[in-house]
């Protein structure tokens, strides 16, 4: 079975979006470009716990390495950094929305583990 999963596209997709905060990052960046503090604040508005600056930085760096997030640094004082989704990151929108819909449809079965995040209001 393990050999059958080697190089599996579904497994690679899960690796790219499977971090604790990556779905929330995607949900917020589907709405457009954001600076770090705004992104952190907006993520914390839709989650039961708060993302720390360290964790958000780690997740954003990994997503940038994977080609999902673009980081734009402006040479000014004070420094200005903006985050946006690449076309590859934007292409995950229907996948994430399908995950949210599935979660809503099966909320009863997942009692106690479900969190509210609606991609239509998260942007």
CNS distance restraints for C-alpha pairs under 8 A (distance, minus, plus):
assign (resid   1 and name CA) (resid   5 and name CA) 6.61 0.50 0.50
assign (resid   2 and name CA) (resid   6 and name CA) 6.45 0.50 0.50
assign (resid   4 and name CA) (resid   8 and name CA) 7.60 0.50 0.50
assign (resid   5 and name CA) (resid  11 and name CA) 7.47 0.50 0.50
assign (resid   7 and name CA) (resid  11 and name CA) 7.41 0.50 0.50
assign (resid   7 and name CA) (resid  12 and name CA) 7.21 0.50 0.50
assign (resid   8 and name CA) (resid  12 and name CA) 6.41 0.50 0.50
assign (resid   9 and name CA) (resid  13 and name CA) 6.14 0.50 0.50
assign (resid  10 and name CA) (resid  14 and name CA) 6.24 0.50 0.50
assign (resid  11 and name CA) (resid  15 and name CA) 6.26 0.50 0.50
assign (resid  12 and name CA) (resid  16 and name CA) 6.33 0.50 0.50
assign (resid  13 and name CA) (resid  17 and name CA) 6.37 0.50 0.50
assign (resid  14 and name CA) (resid  18 and name CA) 5.04 0.50 0.50
assign (resid  15 and name CA) (resid  19 and name CA) 7.62 0.50 0.50
assign (resid  16 and name CA) (resid  63 and name CA) 7.03 0.50 0.50
assign (resid  16 and name CA) (resid  66 and name CA) 6.80 0.50 0.50
assign (resid  17 and name CA) (resid  22 and name CA) 5.50 0.50 0.50
assign (resid  17 and name CA) (resid  23 and name CA) 6.28 0.50 0.50
assign (resid  18 and name CA) (resid  22 and name CA) 6.59 0.50 0.50
assign (resid  18 and name CA) (resid  23 and name CA) 7.59 0.50 0.50
assign (resid  19 and name CA) (resid  23 and name CA) 7.65 0.50 0.50
assign (resid  19 and name CA) (resid  59 and name CA) 6.98 0.50 0.50
assign (resid  21 and name CA) (resid  25 and name CA) 6.20 0.50 0.50
assign (resid  21 and name CA) (resid  51 and name CA) 7.37 0.50 0.50
assign (resid  21 and name CA) (resid  56 and name CA) 7.23 0.50 0.50
assign (resid  21 and name CA) (resid  59 and name CA) 6.87 0.50 0.50
assign (resid  22 and name CA) (resid  26 and name CA) 6.14 0.50 0.50
assign (resid  22 and name CA) (resid  59 and name CA) 6.44 0.50 0.50
assign (resid  22 and name CA) (resid  60 and name CA) 7.93 0.50 0.50
assign (resid  22 and name CA) (resid  63 and name CA) 7.86 0.50 0.50
assign (resid  23 and name CA) (resid  27 and name CA) 6.10 0.50 0.50
assign (resid  23 and name CA) (resid  96 and name CA) 7.23 0.50 0.50
assign (resid  24 and name CA) (resid  28 and name CA) 6.22 0.50 0.50
assign (resid  24 and name CA) (resid  43 and name CA) 6.04 0.50 0.50
assign (resid  25 and name CA) (resid  29 and name CA) 6.07 0.50 0.50
assign (resid  25 and name CA) (resid  39 and name CA) 7.52 0.50 0.50
assign (resid  25 and name CA) (resid  43 and name CA) 6.87 0.50 0.50
assign (resid  26 and name CA) (resid  30 and name CA) 5.92 0.50 0.50
assign (resid  26 and name CA) (resid  85 and name CA) 7.75 0.50 0.50
assign (resid  26 and name CA) (resid  89 and name CA) 7.54 0.50 0.50
assign (resid  26 and name CA) (resid  93 and name CA) 7.88 0.50 0.50
assign (resid  27 and name CA) (resid  31 and name CA) 7.35 0.50 0.50
assign (resid  27 and name CA) (resid  96 and name CA) 7.82 0.50 0.50
assign (resid  27 and name CA) (resid 119 and name CA) 6.03 0.50 0.50
assign (resid  27 and name CA) (resid 122 and name CA) 6.00 0.50 0.50
assign (resid  27 and name CA) (resid 123 and name CA) 6.32 0.50 0.50
assign (resid  28 and name CA) (resid  32 and name CA) 7.51 0.50 0.50
assign (resid  28 and name CA) (resid  39 and name CA) 7.04 0.50 0.50
assign (resid  28 and name CA) (resid  42 and name CA) 7.02 0.50 0.50
assign (resid  28 and name CA) (resid  43 and name CA) 6.84 0.50 0.50
assign (resid  28 and name CA) (resid 122 and name CA) 5.96 0.50 0.50
assign (resid  28 and name CA) (resid 123 and name CA) 5.22 0.50 0.50
assign (resid  29 and name CA) (resid  33 and name CA) 6.20 0.50 0.50
assign (resid  29 and name CA) (resid  34 and name CA) 7.07 0.50 0.50
assign (resid  29 and name CA) (resid  39 and name CA) 7.95 0.50 0.50
assign (resid  29 and name CA) (resid  83 and name CA) 7.72 0.50 0.50
assign (resid  29 and name CA) (resid  84 and name CA) 5.99 0.50 0.50
assign (resid  29 and name CA) (resid  85 and name CA) 6.25 0.50 0.50
assign (resid  29 and name CA) (resid 123 and name CA) 7.10 0.50 0.50
assign (resid  30 and name CA) (resid  85 and name CA) 7.17 0.50 0.50
assign (resid  30 and name CA) (resid  90 and name CA) 6.73 0.50 0.50
assign (resid  30 and name CA) (resid  93 and name CA) 7.19 0.50 0.50
assign (resid  30 and name CA) (resid 123 and name CA) 5.99 0.50 0.50
assign (resid  31 and name CA) (resid 122 and name CA) 7.66 0.50 0.50
assign (resid  31 and name CA) (resid 123 and name CA) 4.07 0.50 0.50
assign (resid  32 and name CA) (resid  84 and name CA) 6.36 0.50 0.50
assign (resid  32 and name CA) (resid  85 and name CA) 7.76 0.50 0.50
assign (resid  32 and name CA) (resid 123 and name CA) 7.66 0.50 0.50
assign (resid  33 and name CA) (resid  82 and name CA) 6.43 0.50 0.50
assign (resid  33 and name CA) (resid  83 and name CA) 5.52 0.50 0.50
assign (resid  33 and name CA) (resid  84 and name CA) 4.52 0.50 0.50
assign (resid  33 and name CA) (resid  85 and name CA) 7.60 0.50 0.50
assign (resid  34 and name CA) (resid  38 and name CA) 6.21 0.50 0.50
assign (resid  34 and name CA) (resid  39 and name CA) 5.83 0.50 0.50
assign (resid  34 and name CA) (resid  82 and name CA) 5.41 0.50 0.50
assign (resid  34 and name CA) (resid  83 and name CA) 5.35 0.50 0.50
assign (resid  34 and name CA) (resid  84 and name CA) 6.65 0.50 0.50
assign (resid  35 and name CA) (resid  39 and name CA) 6.11 0.50 0.50
assign (resid  35 and name CA) (resid  80 and name CA) 7.66 0.50 0.50
assign (resid  35 and name CA) (resid  81 and name CA) 5.92 0.50 0.50
assign (resid  35 and name CA) (resid  82 and name CA) 4.43 0.50 0.50
assign (resid  35 and name CA) (resid  83 and name CA) 6.05 0.50 0.50
assign (resid  36 and name CA) (resid  40 and name CA) 6.18 0.50 0.50
assign (resid  36 and name CA) (resid  81 and name CA) 7.03 0.50 0.50
assign (resid  36 and name CA) (resid  82 and name CA) 6.74 0.50 0.50
assign (resid  36 and name CA) (resid  83 and name CA) 7.21 0.50 0.50
assign (resid  37 and name CA) (resid  41 and name CA) 6.13 0.50 0.50
assign (resid  38 and name CA) (resid  42 and name CA) 6.02 0.50 0.50
assign (resid  39 and name CA) (resid  43 and name CA) 6.08 0.50 0.50
assign (resid  40 and name CA) (resid  44 and name CA) 6.20 0.50 0.50
assign (resid  40 and name CA) (resid  51 and name CA) 6.78 0.50 0.50
assign (resid  40 and name CA) (resid  52 and name CA) 7.91 0.50 0.50
assign (resid  40 and name CA) (resid  53 and name CA) 7.43 0.50 0.50
assign (resid  40 and name CA) (resid  56 and name CA) 7.24 0.50 0.50
assign (resid  41 and name CA) (resid  45 and name CA) 6.39 0.50 0.50
assign (resid  42 and name CA) (resid  46 and name CA) 7.08 0.50 0.50
assign (resid  43 and name CA) (resid  47 and name CA) 6.54 0.50 0.50
assign (resid  43 and name CA) (resid  50 and name CA) 7.82 0.50 0.50
assign (resid  43 and name CA) (resid  51 and name CA) 7.43 0.50 0.50
assign (resid  44 and name CA) (resid  48 and name CA) 7.65 0.50 0.50
assign (resid  44 and name CA) (resid  49 and name CA) 6.92 0.50 0.50
assign (resid  44 and name CA) (resid  50 and name CA) 5.17 0.50 0.50
assign (resid  44 and name CA) (resid  51 and name CA) 6.52 0.50 0.50
assign (resid  46 and name CA) (resid 116 and name CA) 7.14 0.50 0.50
assign (resid  46 and name CA) (resid 117 and name CA) 6.21 0.50 0.50
assign (resid  46 and name CA) (resid 122 and name CA) 7.59 0.50 0.50
assign (resid  47 and name CA) (resid 115 and name CA) 7.17 0.50 0.50
assign (resid  47 and name CA) (resid 116 and name CA) 7.62 0.50 0.50
assign (resid  47 and name CA) (resid 117 and name CA) 7.74 0.50 0.50
assign (resid  48 and name CA) (resid 115 and name CA) 7.28 0.50 0.50
assign (resid  51 and name CA) (resid  55 and name CA) 6.38 0.50 0.50
assign (resid  51 and name CA) (resid  56 and name CA) 6.26 0.50 0.50
assign (resid  52 and name CA) (resid  56 and name CA) 6.13 0.50 0.50
assign (resid  53 and name CA) (resid  57 and name CA) 6.02 0.50 0.50
assign (resid  54 and name CA) (resid  58 and name CA) 6.26 0.50 0.50
assign (resid  55 and name CA) (resid  59 and name CA) 6.17 0.50 0.50
assign (resid  56 and name CA) (resid  60 and name CA) 6.03 0.50 0.50
assign (resid  57 and name CA) (resid  61 and name CA) 6.05 0.50 0.50
assign (resid  58 and name CA) (resid  62 and name CA) 6.26 0.50 0.50
assign (resid  59 and name CA) (resid  63 and name CA) 6.12 0.50 0.50
assign (resid  60 and name CA) (resid  64 and name CA) 6.01 0.50 0.50
assign (resid  60 and name CA) (resid  69 and name CA) 7.03 0.50 0.50
assign (resid  61 and name CA) (resid  65 and name CA) 6.15 0.50 0.50
assign (resid  62 and name CA) (resid  66 and name CA) 6.16 0.50 0.50
assign (resid  63 and name CA) (resid  67 and name CA) 6.21 0.50 0.50
assign (resid  63 and name CA) (resid  68 and name CA) 5.18 0.50 0.50
assign (resid  63 and name CA) (resid  69 and name CA) 5.50 0.50 0.50
assign (resid  64 and name CA) (resid  68 and name CA) 5.66 0.50 0.50
assign (resid  64 and name CA) (resid  69 and name CA) 4.56 0.50 0.50
assign (resid  64 and name CA) (resid  70 and name CA) 5.99 0.50 0.50
assign (resid  64 and name CA) (resid  71 and name CA) 7.20 0.50 0.50
assign (resid  67 and name CA) (resid  86 and name CA) 6.89 0.50 0.50
assign (resid  67 and name CA) (resid  88 and name CA) 6.78 0.50 0.50
assign (resid  67 and name CA) (resid  89 and name CA) 7.27 0.50 0.50
assign (resid  68 and name CA) (resid  85 and name CA) 5.87 0.50 0.50
assign (resid  68 and name CA) (resid  86 and name CA) 5.42 0.50 0.50
assign (resid  68 and name CA) (resid  87 and name CA) 7.59 0.50 0.50
assign (resid  68 and name CA) (resid  88 and name CA) 5.57 0.50 0.50
assign (resid  68 and name CA) (resid  89 and name CA) 4.09 0.50 0.50
assign (resid  68 and name CA) (resid  90 and name CA) 7.77 0.50 0.50
assign (resid  69 and name CA) (resid  83 and name CA) 6.70 0.50 0.50
assign (resid  69 and name CA) (resid  84 and name CA) 5.71 0.50 0.50
assign (resid  69 and name CA) (resid  85 and name CA) 4.50 0.50 0.50
assign (resid  69 and name CA) (resid  86 and name CA) 5.44 0.50 0.50
assign (resid  69 and name CA) (resid  89 and name CA) 6.36 0.50 0.50
assign (resid  70 and name CA) (resid  83 and name CA) 5.71 0.50 0.50
assign (resid  70 and name CA) (resid  84 and name CA) 5.25 0.50 0.50
assign (resid  70 and name CA) (resid  85 and name CA) 5.79 0.50 0.50
assign (resid  70 and name CA) (resid  86 and name CA) 5.85 0.50 0.50
assign (resid  71 and name CA) (resid  81 and name CA) 6.82 0.50 0.50
assign (resid  71 and name CA) (resid  82 and name CA) 5.84 0.50 0.50
assign (resid  71 and name CA) (resid  83 and name CA) 4.80 0.50 0.50
assign (resid  71 and name CA) (resid  84 and name CA) 6.74 0.50 0.50
assign (resid  72 and name CA) (resid  81 and name CA) 5.56 0.50 0.50
assign (resid  72 and name CA) (resid  82 and name CA) 5.16 0.50 0.50
assign (resid  72 and name CA) (resid  83 and name CA) 6.37 0.50 0.50
assign (resid  73 and name CA) (resid  79 and name CA) 7.51 0.50 0.50
assign (resid  73 and name CA) (resid  80 and name CA) 5.98 0.50 0.50
assign (resid  73 and name CA) (resid  81 and name CA) 4.51 0.50 0.50
assign (resid  73 and name CA) (resid  82 and name CA) 6.63 0.50 0.50
assign (resid  74 and name CA) (resid  79 and name CA) 6.47 0.50 0.50
assign (resid  74 and name CA) (resid  80 and name CA) 5.23 0.50 0.50
assign (resid  74 and name CA) (resid  81 and name CA) 6.19 0.50 0.50
assign (resid  75 and name CA) (resid  79 and name CA) 6.39 0.50 0.50
assign (resid  75 and name CA) (resid  80 and name CA) 7.28 0.50 0.50
assign (resid  76 and name CA) (resid  80 and name CA) 6.71 0.50 0.50
assign (resid  85 and name CA) (resid  89 and name CA) 5.06 0.50 0.50
assign (resid  85 and name CA) (resid  90 and name CA) 5.87 0.50 0.50
assign (resid  86 and name CA) (resid  90 and name CA) 6.17 0.50 0.50
assign (resid  87 and name CA) (resid  91 and name CA) 6.10 0.50 0.50
assign (resid  88 and name CA) (resid  92 and name CA) 7.03 0.50 0.50
assign (resid  89 and name CA) (resid  93 and name CA) 7.65 0.50 0.50
assign (resid  92 and name CA) (resid  96 and name CA) 6.14 0.50 0.50
assign (resid  93 and name CA) (resid  97 and name CA) 6.03 0.50 0.50
assign (resid  94 and name CA) (resid  98 and name CA) 5.97 0.50 0.50
assign (resid  95 and name CA) (resid  99 and name CA) 6.31 0.50 0.50
assign (resid  96 and name CA) (resid 100 and name CA) 6.29 0.50 0.50
assign (resid  97 and name CA) (resid 101 and name CA) 6.21 0.50 0.50
assign (resid  97 and name CA) (resid 119 and name CA) 6.24 0.50 0.50
assign (resid  98 and name CA) (resid 102 and name CA) 6.06 0.50 0.50
assign (resid  99 and name CA) (resid 103 and name CA) 6.09 0.50 0.50
assign (resid 100 and name CA) (resid 104 and name CA) 6.18 0.50 0.50
assign (resid 100 and name CA) (resid 117 and name CA) 7.18 0.50 0.50
assign (resid 100 and name CA) (resid 118 and name CA) 6.79 0.50 0.50
assign (resid 100 and name CA) (resid 119 and name CA) 7.38 0.50 0.50
assign (resid 101 and name CA) (resid 105 and name CA) 6.15 0.50 0.50
assign (resid 102 and name CA) (resid 106 and name CA) 6.20 0.50 0.50
assign (resid 103 and name CA) (resid 107 and name CA) 5.69 0.50 0.50
assign (resid 103 and name CA) (resid 114 and name CA) 7.39 0.50 0.50
assign (resid 106 and name CA) (resid 110 and name CA) 6.48 0.50 0.50
assign (resid 107 and name CA) (resid 111 and name CA) 6.07 0.50 0.50
assign (resid 107 and name CA) (resid 114 and name CA) 6.23 0.50 0.50
assign (resid 110 and name CA) (resid 114 and name CA) 6.06 0.50 0.50
assign (resid 117 and name CA) (resid 121 and name CA) 7.97 0.50 0.50
assign (resid 117 and name CA) (resid 122 and name CA) 6.80 0.50 0.50
assign (resid 118 and name CA) (resid 122 and name CA) 5.78 0.50 0.50
assign (resid 119 and name CA) (resid 123 and name CA) 6.46 0.50 0.50
